[in-house]
Amino acid sequence: MKGYLLIVLLTVCSTNLFGQSVTLNDLTNISNLANDEAHNYLVSGKGFKKEYLQDVNGNTLEYLHKIGADKKDESIIIGEGTKLSNGTMLRTVTYKSQTAQHLCNLIIQAKNAGLKMNIQGADAINNIYLFDNDFFHITFYINRNNTFGSVQIKQKEFLGFE
């Protein structure tokens, strides 16, 4: 009987729990995809919808938006990047959320993935966390009043030896 009571209690309590739409692994993988592939992954697999396109410095940025079950906005910007002289595109993905806990979860995922935290600091508006590895430079901005934040993942030029 106690087991049934526990199951009912957990079910009732878990109805107010909501998760974020993407993980840090999703975001780093998206940065490796071409714009159309990243768009398909986010729209088909993660439930985002295209909001609008914008041309910036020769890049077509695509803004995707999702309102989660918790009625909080999440958005992702794809298409930003730097083209190298050899034709390789170093992409940048930006994720924004109105739930600071989503960003805190991503920071925990970065630590668990073994990314090196270079800086933990703050400015007048945000708490700032910088992570780094051989392939990515990841910057977290969490508003000091914990009402929103963003994470920006930039691909790095990797010079391998052949």
Summary of the structure (lengths in Angstrom):
residues: 162
radius of gyration: 18.1
end to end distance: 65.1
largest distance: 69.1
contacts: 432
relative contact order: 0.15
helix: 28%
strand: 41%
